[in-house]
Amino acid sequence: MKRIFLLIYCICGMALCALAQQSATVKGVALNGWQDGTVLQISELTRDKNISVQATVENGQFEFSIPLREPLFLYVTSQNGRGIFNLMLSPGEQVTMKFIDGKIEFEGAALQKEMETQIIKPFETQNQRRNELWRGYKDVVIAANQPQGNEQAKNSPEYKEYMLKNDKLELAFEEEMAAWARQHASTMWAPIAMLYNPSCKPSEELYNAFSPEIKASFYGKKVRQEIEGLLAGKKAPDFTLKDANGKEYTLKQLLKGHQYLLVDFWASWCAPCRKSILEVKEFAQKYADKGMAVLSISVDKDRDAWLKALEEEQMPWTNLWDDAGIKTRYGVKGIPSVFLIQADGTVLFEKLYGDDIRQQLIKILGE
């Protein structure tokens, strides 16, 4: 019989024990204007299809129950984009969610504050540091990333300095998170961080530092799947997606007649994605004679926002909208995320961003 582990928080720290599945219940009250009939989608961090429920706001309240075997990180989102929040829910808990002074507060979620400290706060701090760097170079970055491009700004020493500092900052985040994960390898937070924070990258080294109990946990297994699911050297997952006109494309069709396909996962709301489009245009032109085509896949939830961005950016290649969760099959957690696929469907590199893309293209396709 398969062993099932439940992660619980004890005074002495994290402990593990095997328990049967128990239902947890969450009730939302004092919702500050949420309209009756609003449908909430409750999904797990990795969007596991077996852990997904819906709830509907009635009389200004909602309630849902979900069976759990161990604590899980949940996203709760509404159809109209309001009420997006993260919740760390444990088996058997009875949780009440309230809006107090404009903030969401939870009663009865034992691991909520710990999750916010260990997972959410580091990610938010990293984003603050990204924004601080960006603000220092705001004018030149905006100029360099105008829809029609601004070669003078792009080639300016100031913009190049920004790009160099940005790449160094991202590398520092990865090193910080790797060190943090080693320190927390015996807790549930290490695998959760690897699945939540793009700067905390799963690796064999970090996975091997997990305790047996963490490896056997839900998120320990997800990290194992993430590592085994790395696509480099393997065949890229096929897909069927539509462009802005509703025309369907498959990966096989897009590879036909080309030696390589550069695939860029992005979104209209993602500033780094919009910033990187100029570089993708550069790559498309530079390597066209090497048989490289480009494909952009938007992960926007708002189709109209995607269409507006397409008009603004004027990307002269195939653009598709991911309304089928293809990004999950490609293991995309953060964006922009760029892949290079060769003609036979083999992935040559995956999930790259920034100068790493340029360096790998030079390595594979030449200067």
N, C-alpha and C positions, 0 to 999 in steps of 0.2 A: 504493500500500500504506500502510495506517495506521501512523504512527510510534508506537513504544512506548518509553516512557522508564523507566529504572530509577534510583531515587534511591539514592545510596550516600554513605556518610560517609567523608570524606577528612581527612587531617591538616589541610589548609587550610580545611576546612569542608564544606559540602554541594556535591556536584557531581552532574551528570546525564549519563547516557549511555544510548544505546539498546541494550538487550540482550534476548535471547530469554527466554522463560519458563523458570524453574528451580524445582525442588521444594526446599522447606525442610522439615526434620524436627525435631520436638520430642519428647523423651522425658522422662517424669516418673518419678522414682525417690524412694525414702524418703518415701512419701506419708502417713506418720503416721496409719494407721488407716483410710484410705479402703478401703471394702469392694470386694472383687472383684465385678465386674458393674456397678459404677457407670458410667453413660454420661456422657461429657463432650461438650458441644456447643461447637464452635469456630466463632465468627462474627466477621465484620469489623465495624469501628466503626459503619458506616452500615447494617449488616445487609444488605449486598448479597447477594442470593440466589445469585449465582454463586460466592461465596466462603464456603463453609460445609461443614464436615466434622464427623464424630463419631469419638470414640475410647472404648474400653471399658477399665476397669481390670482387669488380669489379673495375678495373682501380685504384687499391690502395685505394679504399674507400668502406665504407658500409653505409647502412642506414636502419633503421627499425622504425616502428610506433607501438605503443601498446596502447589500450584503457584503461584508468584508471579512477577510481572514487575518489581515494585518493593517497597520496604518497606511493610508494612501494619500497622495497629494492630488487634490481635485481642483479643476477649473469649473467655475460656475459662470455662465455667460447668458445674456438675454438676447433675444432676436433683434432688438433695436439697438444693441451695443451698450446699453446701460447695465449697471450692476455686475460688472466683471470683477471677480475676486478669486483669490486662492484660499483653499481650505485644507488643513491637514486633519483628516478624520480617522478615528480609530474605531475598531469593532465595538458595538454595544453603546457607543456614546449617544447622548441626547443633547444636541447642540441647538442653541438659540442664536440667531443672527439679528442684530439691531443696528440701525443708523443712529449714532449719537454725535451731535455737533458736526454733522457732515462726514463722519467717519464710520466705517463698519467695525463693529465689535462682536466678538463671539463669546458666548458663555457655554462652558461644558466641553470645549475642544482642548484637551490636555496638552497637545503637542503644537498648538497653533503659534504661540509666541516663540517657541524654540525653532520652529520652521522659519518664521519670519527673520529671526536672528541669524540662523545658519545658512539659509538659502536666499531669501529675498533681499535682505540688507546688503550682502556683498555684491549682488548683481546691480542693485540700485546705485551703490557707491561707485562701481565701475562705470556705469552710465553717466554719473555726475562728472567723473574725471574725463570721460570722452567729450562731454559737452563743454567743460572748462577749456579743453584744448581747442575745440572747434570755435568757441567764442573769441579766442585770441587771434584767430585767422579767418574770422567770419566773412569779411568782405571778399578776400581773394578766393576763398573756397566757393562762395556763392557764384562769383564771376566765372570761375573755372568750370562750374557745373551747370551753366545755363543750357537750356535745351539745344541751342544751336552751337554751343561750344564757344570758348574764348581762349584761343591759343596763346595769346599774350599772358593771360592770367595763369593758364596751365603750365606754361614754361617759365614762369617767374621763380626766382630764388625763394620767395616767401612761400609759394604753394608747395614747392619741392621740400622745403623745410617742414611744412605741416605734414606732408605725406610721410616723411621719414620719422617724425616724432609720433605720428599715429601708429605706424607699423611697430615702433619700439614699445609703445604703450600696450598694444595688443599682445605682444610677446611677453611683456611683464605680467599682464593679467594671466596668461597661460601658465607662467612659472609660479605665480602666487597661488593659483588654484591647484596646481599639482602638489605643491608643498602642503597646502591646506588639506587636500584629499588624503595624503599620506598620514597626516596627524589624526584624521577622523575615519581611518579605514575600518575601525571596529564598530562604527555607528551606521545607522541607516542614512545619515545625511550625506555620506560620501557618494553612494550611487545615485541618490536623488540629485545632487549637485551636477553630476556628470550628465544627467538627462535633462536638466533645466538650464544650466548656464553654459553657453557655447564656449566660454573660455576654460571650462573644466572638461577637458577632453578625455574620453575613455581610452585606456591603454592596458596592455597585458600586465605591465609593471604595477599599475595601480590596482587592477583587478586582483592580482596575486597577493596584494597586501590585505585584501578583505579577509575577515574571519570566516570560518566555515558557515556560521549562522547567517552572515551578511550575504555570502555567495548563494545561499539557499533561499534568501528572501525574494519577494516579488521584484524589487528594484535591482537586487544583485543579479537576478536572472535576466532582467532587461538590459543591464550593462553588458552581460555576457553576449546576449543577442546582438547588441550594438557592435561589439568588437568583431564577432563572427560575421556580422552583416556588412562589414566594410567592403566596398565594391571594387576597389582598385584591383585590377587583374582579373575581375570577373565580368560576366555579361551584365549589361545595364538592364534593369527591369523595363519591360515594354509598357506602353501606355497608349491611351486614346484620349486626346484633349481637343478642345475647339478654340479657334481663333475668334477675333472680334466679330467676324461675319457668320459665325456658326459652322465654319468648315472644319471637319475632323481631320486630325493628323495622328499618325502612329510614329513611334520611334523609327521603325523600319523604313517608312516613307521618307522621313527627314534625313536618314543616313544615306539613302540612295543617291548615287552620283557624287558623293563626297568622300574624302579620305578621313576627315575628322569632323566632329560636331562639338562645339563649345556650348554647354548648357548653363544658363545663368538663372538661378532661382532668386526672385526679387519681389518687392511689393511697392506700391505707390507711396506708402507712408514711411518707408524705410529710407532715411537720409543717406546712409552709407551706400545703399543700393543705387539711389539716384546719382550720387557722386561718382560711382564706378562705371556708369553707362558710357561716359566719354572714353574710358580706357577700353571698354569692350568694343566700342566703335573703332578704336585704334587697332585692336587685335584683329577685328573682322577685315579691315582693309589690308593690314600688314600680311596676314596669312591666307588671304583669298587664293593666291597663286599656289599655295601648298595644299589646296583642296579643303580648307576649313570653312565650314558654315557655322552660323550662330543661331541659337534658339534661346529665347527668353520665356520663362514660365513664371507667371505671377501667382503668388499665394494670397493675393487680396481676397478678403471675404466680400468686399463691396465691389461688384462688377463695374458700377459706374465710375468709381474712383480709379479703377484700372484703366478704363477707356479714356478717361480724362488725362491720365499720365501718359498713355500711348500717344495721344495727340500732342502733348507737350514735348515728349522726348524724341519723337520721330525716329524710332529705331528701324532701320531698313532691312529687317530680317523677320523670320517667323516669330510671332508672339502668341502664346497660348495662355489660357486661364486654368489654373489648377482647382477645379471644383470637384475633384475625385480623390483628393488626398494623396496625390502622387509623391509629394514631398516626403511623406512618411516612408514610402517604399524606397526612397533614395536616402533615407536617414538624415534628412535636413532638419536641423534644430534651429540654427540661426541663419540669417540672411544679411548680405548677399552670400550665396553659396554656389561655387562654380565647379563644373565637371568638364572633363574632356573625354569624349568617347570616339574610338576609331571605327572605321567602316564596318568591321565585323561585329560591332556592338560591345567590344571590350572597353571597360573603363580604364583610362590611363592615369587620371588623377581625379580626386573628388573633394568636395567641400572646401575649396580654397577661397581665399579672399586677399585683396590687397596685392602687395608686390610678389607674394608667393605664386600668383597666377602667371605673372610676367616671367618669373624665373623658370617655372616649369615649361612654359611655352618655348622659351629660348632653348631649354634643354632638349625638348622633343622635336621642335620644328626649326630651330636655328634662329639666329639674329634677324 
